[in-house]
């Protein structure tokens, strides 16, 4: 590893009547990163049943003027964002019980984000999962530390490690490991959104991440990510060959309406999704696959994975985006066996966050880090190099 900065929305809490499950609401609607890698709605990952569970109840004050419910909730729910509340409303998770409903014995009704709250309204947040304790606990999990000082911590995350606790993954995450690593630092509270993660990468993506130890560091680093002043590059093995040596992919990224766990690409400038730009450069060609370097102008959820699939080059072994199938090459038994062996070597999307650069939030020094390919991706690349060597030598393979 060679060495050469998010800003939390912390709206003040104001008085409301809340059930004991309020903490669940706070955790689900926290948006501590301005980089876009926290775009996934935790409350949209239920287990598939149709039941809704009450996570928050608040009563509008009798002196409250009429305002949109998304504005009202963003101002009264700690660490919430208006955008996230709007998505919850669109999903039917925000419900209102009016004074008249109470008198008539009616149930609360789902409302849209433009609903105007009225004095005495009872607002309910109903999610498609039961309440969980979202308190982050320190867990003794080894970390590959690339760099550390009193302001920042740079980690080389292995594939398979979830970055932050969420639905179905409440232990064994990077955040739990960092909490243990910094357990003797009194100023670091893993449950305080003003410190900690500045950006994220997917569970099955390996590579570099920066952690802020202080609120000042997180604010400064978050601004750098938001303004695209950081330097990040990824290496990816993708299906297919490219006719050009480099290119630029531009297209808005939004959740796929047919598969909520997957992102999809919409035309640039459309009203759907968030603008995203990926630059790529060919590093090595293996005939049926290509090793590329990707640099991000933006940081959207699954950006590289969605953009590469959009241009016809899904990441190798990326099951969610169609890369865990034989997409290019021969139909011979030997080649099919070769591909299956490759999938076994690297049974996850072949994507690695290789470089990370930012200006130190306190010293102003430029810091640049490089993480070598992890063993699974390195072995996968060598496998493809070997196949090409055999083909180029003319030896039957």
Secondary structure, 3 states (H helix, E strand, C coil): CEECCCCCCCCCCCCCCCCCCHHHHHHHCCCCCCCCCCCCCHHHCCCCCCCCEEEEEEECCCCCCCCEHHHHHHHHCCCCCHHHHHHHHHCCCEEEECHHHHHHCCCCEECCCCCECCCCCEEEEEECCCCCCCCCCCCCCCCCEEEECCCEEEEEECCCCCCCCECCECCCCHHHHHHHHCCCCCCCCCCCCCCEECCCCCCCCEEEEEEECCHHHHHHHHHHHHCCCCEEEEEEEEECCCCCCEEEEECEEEEECCEEEEEEEECCCCCCCECCEEEEEEEEECCCEEEEEEEECCCCCCHHHHHHHHCCCCECCCHHHCCCCCCCCCCCHHHHHHHHHHHHHCCCCCEEEEEEEEECCCCCCEEEEECCCCHHHHHHHHHHHHHHHHHHHCCCC
